[in-house]
């Protein structure tokens, strides 16, 4: 009995779908790592005075993450529409 691949897009077999999912996961991990590194470098004091983030660092990280996602989404929309980012 053949497996039911009705949830796959037309013309995409199971191996291709797995490859696409793997690529998507790698992209998301890389995006998260860049986001974390960028916002950490920008917002966290290099001298580590405290074990927890202070209010200013928390605020900075919130704004940084928000802006990072906004820009990432904007670029994704532009690329999917065939436009070039500025």
C-alpha positions in Angstrom: 0.0 0.0 0.0 1.5 3.4 -1.0 1.9 6.1 1.5 -0.6 9.0 1.3 1.3 12.2 0.4 -1.8 14.4 0.1 -0.3 17.0 2.5 2.6 17.5 0.1 2.5 20.2 -2.6 1.9 18.8 -6.2 5.2 17.6 -7.8 7.1 17.3 -4.5 8.0 13.9 -3.2 8.8 12.9 0.4 12.6 13.3 0.0 12.3 16.7 -1.6 9.9 17.8 1.2 12.3 16.6 3.8 15.2 18.4 2.1 13.1 21.6 2.0 12.2 21.2 5.7 15.8 20.7 6.6 16.9 23.8 4.7 14.2 25.8 6.4 15.3 24.6 9.8 18.9 25.5 9.1 17.8 29.0 7.9 15.8 29.5 11.1 18.6 28.4 13.4 21.0 30.7 11.5 18.5 33.6 11.8 18.1 33.0 15.5 21.9 32.8 16.1 22.4 36.1 14.2 19.6 37.7 16.1 20.9 36.6 19.4 24.5 37.6 18.7 23.5 41.0 17.2 21.2 42.0 20.1 23.6 40.6 22.7 26.5 42.5 21.4 24.4 45.7 21.1 22.6 45.5 24.4 24.6 43.6 27.1 27.4 45.3 29.0 30.7 43.5 28.4 31.7 43.7 32.1 28.9 41.4 33.3 28.3 43.2 36.6 25.2 41.2 37.4 24.0 37.6 36.8 20.7 38.8 35.4 19.9 41.4 32.7 19.1 44.8 34.1 16.1 46.8 33.0 18.0 48.8 30.4 19.5 45.7 28.8 16.0 44.0 28.8 14.5 47.0 27.2 17.3 47.2 24.6 16.9 43.5 23.7 13.2 43.8 23.4 13.6 46.8 20.9 16.4 45.1 19.1 14.6 41.8 18.6 11.4 43.7 17.5 13.3 45.7 14.9 15.3 42.7 13.7 12.0 40.8 13.0 10.4 43.8 11.4 13.3 44.2 9.0 13.6 40.5 8.3 9.9 40.3 7.5 10.1 43.4 5.3 13.1 42.0 3.3 11.2 38.6 3.0 8.2 40.4 1.6 10.3 42.4 -0.8 12.1 39.3 -2.1 8.9 37.4 -2.5 7.5 40.3 -4.5 10.6 40.4 -6.7 11.9 43.8 -5.4 15.4 44.5 -4.3 16.0 45.7 -0.7 17.4 49.2 -0.5 
